[in-house]
């Protein structure tokens, strides 16, 4: 009986060292060599070298001269990476319906060129993670007039910047064409 106890203790220690120490170190080392940017969070730096965000996590932009990301359900005030997750509100939820109506009304009031029927769905609904860094091209195009006015730029110039930042469907078939909001806003700032 004692022999089995010591064998199981040795096996537990070997498993702990191999799976809890050696394997994670190997995976981390391979990731740092093969994919260093992704392994370190896909961080984006400004021209001055300061980290301004991650290409993988959305953030709030409140100035009218910037494109807005999707609404966030992460945390009480949104965009809280430690509380990522969906709102879990279904299509029959009164709270969700009211939230969407309020979002549509706000979008239409910000840009009189929009009508209630032309507001893109990702402009008024949160993503599954609540931290989606991308918006659809329809959402970006719907914001072009507002951003162009705030920056005193021609709409064609702002739309051209959106087009240069567009990302196609993954593998050519999955998802919708989209644009990363942080990268788009940085491209706008660089276009001055």
Secondary structure, 3 states (H helix, E strand, C coil): CHHHHHHHHHHHHHHHHHHHHHHHHHHHHHHHHHCHHHHCCCEEECCCCCEEEECCECCCCCCCCCCCCCCCCCCCCCCCHHHCCCCCCCCCCHHHHHHHHHHHHHHHHHCCCCCHHHCCHHHCCCCCCCCCCEEEHHHHHHHHHHHHHHHCCCHHHHHHHHHHHEECCECCCECCCEEEHHHHHHHHHHCC
